[in-house]
Amino acid sequence: MHFAITSMTDADHRKQFFAPVIDDVERILAVRAVYLAVRDTSRTSAPTTPSG
C-alpha cells in the first residue's frame, strides 16, 4: 500500500518507476499506429484480379 500511495503523491518516485513503462507503451502504440496505417493503405491500393 505504501508503494501505491508514494507512486501517486511523489513525482520523483513516479518518474523513477513508471517513466520506462510509459515510454515503452508510447513506443508500442506508435508502432501499432504505423502498422495500421500501412495495412489500410495496402488494402486500398492492392490490385484486384479480374474474375472469370
SULHUUR-V436593 format. One record per residue. N is the residue number from 1. RES is the residue in three letters. SS is DSSP state (2 for helix, 1 for strand, 0 for the rest). Layout:
# SULHUUR-V436593
N:RES:SS
N:RES:SS
This chain:
# SULHUUR-V436593
1:MET:0
2:HIS:2
3:PHE:2
4:ALA:2
5:ILE:2
6:THR:2
7:SER:2
8:MET:2
9:THR:2
10:ASP:0
11:ALA:2
12:ASP:2
13:HIS:2
14:ARG:2
15:LYS:2
16:GLN:2
17:PHE:2
18:PHE:2
19:ALA:2
20:PRO:2
21:VAL:2
22:ILE:2
23:ASP:2
24:ASP:2
25:VAL:2
26:GLU:2
27:ARG:2
28:ILE:2
29:LEU:2
30:ALA:2
31:VAL:2
32:ARG:2
33:ALA:2
34:VAL:2
35:TYR:2
36:LEU:2
37:ALA:2
38:VAL:2
39:ARG:2
40:ASP:2
41:THR:2
42:SER:2
43:ARG:2
44:THR:2
45:SER:2
46:ALA:0
47:PRO:0
48:THR:0
49:THR:0
50:PRO:0
51:SER:0
52:GLY:0
